[in-house]
């Protein structure tokens, strides 16, 4: 590759020399295994743990899941969004029978008078 081709391709001269050097050493132009940034905090294992916690109990808060999984709350929220998980808060149902309903109506009427 001469200088004119290099200028036309808009490739840095150092990049070309690095590729040629790598080819001479390994006889390949492919990247080395493990090069680049690390997975870090967002490991597949941790994502699976968060998803499993929500599938087991969708009533858990994001804060509790973050504590159990040992990660940040924002991480749990992102995983939840990407996995399309729908969570909910259990609603309390009033424990009433006919007598209690009548008492509640009477009290409400007294308040409106």
N, C-alpha and C positions, 0 to 999 in steps of 0.2 A: 504494500500500500504506500503510495508516495504522498507527498505533502499536498498536492492538489486534491486528491480524493479525500484526504482527511479534512480539508477546508470545506469541501462541498457537503460532506456528511455532517458537518458541525459537531464533530466529536473531539474531545480534548486529547491532545497528544499523549498525555500521561495515562489516560484510560486505555488507549490503543497499546501503549508499551506494557501496561499491566496485564492486558489480555494475552499478549504475545508471550510475556514472561511466564504466566500461569500455564499456557499451553505447552511451553518448553519443559516446564517442571512436571506436570501431571499428564500431559498429552490429552487434555480436555479443556474445554472453555466453559464448562458448567460451574455454577457456584458450589462452594464447599458446604457440606451438611452442617447445619447448626449456625451458619453465619446469619447475621442480622439481629434484630432485637429479640429479647426473650419474651416468653408468654407473660411472665410476671404475675400480677394479681389476678388476671382473668384466665385462670387455668380451666380446662374442661372439667376437671374433677370438682372444682368449687362450684361451677355452673350447675353440674349434675346434682350436687348436694342441695343447692338452693331450690332447684326445680322439684326435687324429691320431697323437701320439707313442705312446699306449697301443695304438692299433690296429695300428700298425706293428710294435711290439715289446712284447707284454704282459708280458715278463719284466723290464722296467725297474722300478726302485724308485720310490716316490713322490718321494724326495729327488732322484734324478737327473732325473726329469721336471720337477720344480720348478726345478732349475738350468738345464735346457735351455730351458724356457718363460719363465724370468725372473720367477717368481712364488713365492709362499709354499707350503710343504708342505701346510698346512691347506686352502689353496685347491684344490690338486690332489686332496686326499682328498674334498672336497665335490663337485668336478666328477665324480670317479670314481663316487661314490655316486649322484648325480643322473642320470648317463648309464648307470647299471647296467653298468659295465665290470667284468669279472672278470679280475684279474691273478693271476699265479702266479710262483713261484720255480722255476727249473729244478732238478730233482733230479739229483744225480750218481748214475750207475749204475756199480756196481763192474765193473771189467774183469776178469772171471774166466773161466777155462776149467775143465775137469774136474780137472786137476792142482792148480790153485790152490784149488778147492773142497775137495779131499781134504786139502790142507795145513791149511786153515782148520779143518776138522773135527777133525783130529789135535790142533791147538793148543788148541782149545776143550775137548777131552777131557782134555788134560794140566792145564788150569786147574781142572777140576772134581774132579780126584783129590786 
